[in-house]
């Protein structure tokens, strides 16, 4: 097949598979990773009841997962994906690796975002007797929202790059397309087009994220 024929037939499916993997893994990472980040923040902040055992344990787990290069993590998680999904060499199987990589990544981002909140505001909220839940909803989330949005965008962009690595084991997406046609079949045009499209997508996501962060900052 010619380059344009390959692009027309295969690219829409590859982009859809990548979008699915990135969307699902990012959504899970924001929910679970955000919760972990909040727990890390509460358990390490001297303004709250400091849990000396909980923080080191969770922090170690987060750091341990983050220390693994994604390619190694992906290979290690193949049996887990096989147990959960059945076939690890599918977009669903690739999502497992992306999710495991994204959760500790966003957890640290969330912890950092909450740590940037002014202690004076927190002290004022604590002095009124506000619960941790109320402090989160009324202080931490609104004040940390710009940083959380930027971290969300950073997570998406990182996962787009990781999703290309998932293609090296045949799990679908643009990475798989680039390997199968651009590398094994020497279709350089396919590689160039995929690179250009990914650059455009990342630039648009970054622009939208910066815009939303600035809007949140003004509020």
LINRA-V119899 format. One record per backbone hydrogen bond with DSSP energy under -0.5 kcal/mol. NH is the residue of the N-H (numbers start at 0). CO is the residue of the C=O. If there is no record, write none. Layout:
# LINRA-V119899
nh->NH co->CO
nh->NH co->CO
This chain:
# LINRA-V119899
nh->5 co->1
nh->6 co->2
nh->7 co->3
nh->8 co->4
nh->9 co->5
nh->10 co->5
nh->10 co->6
nh->11 co->6
nh->13 co->9
nh->14 co->10
nh->15 co->11
nh->16 co->12
nh->17 co->13
nh->18 co->14
nh->19 co->15
nh->20 co->16
nh->21 co->17
nh->22 co->18
nh->23 co->19
nh->24 co->20
nh->25 co->21
nh->26 co->22
nh->27 co->23
nh->28 co->24
nh->29 co->25
nh->30 co->26
nh->31 co->27
nh->32 co->27
nh->32 co->28
nh->33 co->28
nh->33 co->29
nh->34 co->30
nh->35 co->31
nh->36 co->32
nh->37 co->33
nh->38 co->34
nh->39 co->35
nh->40 co->36
nh->41 co->37
nh->42 co->38
nh->43 co->39
nh->43 co->40
nh->44 co->40
nh->47 co->44
nh->49 co->47
nh->50 co->42
nh->51 co->49
nh->54 co->50
nh->55 co->51
nh->56 co->52
nh->57 co->53
nh->58 co->54
nh->59 co->55
nh->60 co->56
nh->61 co->57
nh->62 co->58
nh->63 co->59
nh->64 co->60
nh->65 co->61
nh->66 co->62
nh->67 co->63
nh->67 co->64
nh->72 co->68
nh->73 co->69
nh->74 co->70
nh->75 co->71
nh->76 co->72
nh->77 co->74
nh->80 co->76
nh->81 co->77
nh->82 co->78
nh->83 co->79
nh->84 co->80
nh->85 co->80
nh->85 co->81
nh->87 co->85
nh->89 co->87
nh->93 co->89
nh->94 co->90
nh->95 co->91
nh->96 co->92
nh->97 co->93
nh->98 co->94
nh->99 co->95
nh->100 co->96
nh->101 co->97
nh->102 co->98
nh->103 co->99
nh->104 co->100
nh->105 co->101
nh->106 co->102
nh->107 co->103
nh->108 co->104
nh->109 co->105
nh->110 co->106
nh->111 co->107
nh->112 co->108
nh->113 co->109
nh->114 co->110
nh->115 co->111
nh->115 co->112
nh->116 co->113
nh->121 co->117
nh->122 co->118
nh->123 co->119
nh->124 co->120
nh->125 co->121
nh->126 co->122
nh->127 co->123
nh->128 co->125
nh->129 co->124
nh->134 co->130
nh->135 co->131
nh->136 co->132
nh->137 co->133
nh->138 co->134
nh->139 co->134
nh->140 co->135
nh->142 co->138
nh->143 co->139
nh->144 co->140
nh->147 co->143
nh->148 co->144
nh->149 co->145
nh->150 co->146
nh->151 co->147
nh->152 co->148
nh->153 co->149
nh->154 co->150
nh->155 co->151
nh->156 co->152
nh->157 co->153
nh->158 co->154
nh->159 co->155
nh->160 co->156
nh->161 co->157
nh->162 co->158
nh->163 co->159
nh->164 co->160
nh->164 co->161
nh->165 co->161
nh->166 co->162
nh->167 co->164
nh->168 co->165
nh->169 co->166
nh->170 co->165
nh->173 co->13
nh->175 co->171
nh->176 co->172
nh->177 co->173
nh->178 co->174
nh->179 co->175
nh->180 co->176
nh->181 co->176
nh->181 co->177
nh->182 co->177
nh->182 co->178
nh->183 co->178
nh->185 co->182
nh->186 co->180
nh->187 co->185
nh->189 co->186
nh->190 co->186
nh->191 co->187
nh->192 co->188
nh->193 co->189
nh->194 co->190
nh->195 co->191
nh->196 co->192
nh->197 co->193
nh->198 co->194
nh->199 co->195
nh->200 co->196
nh->201 co->197
nh->202 co->198
nh->203 co->199
nh->204 co->200
nh->205 co->201
nh->206 co->202
nh->207 co->203
nh->208 co->204
nh->209 co->205
nh->210 co->206
nh->211 co->207
nh->212 co->208
nh->213 co->209
nh->214 co->210
nh->215 co->211
nh->216 co->212
nh->217 co->213
nh->218 co->214
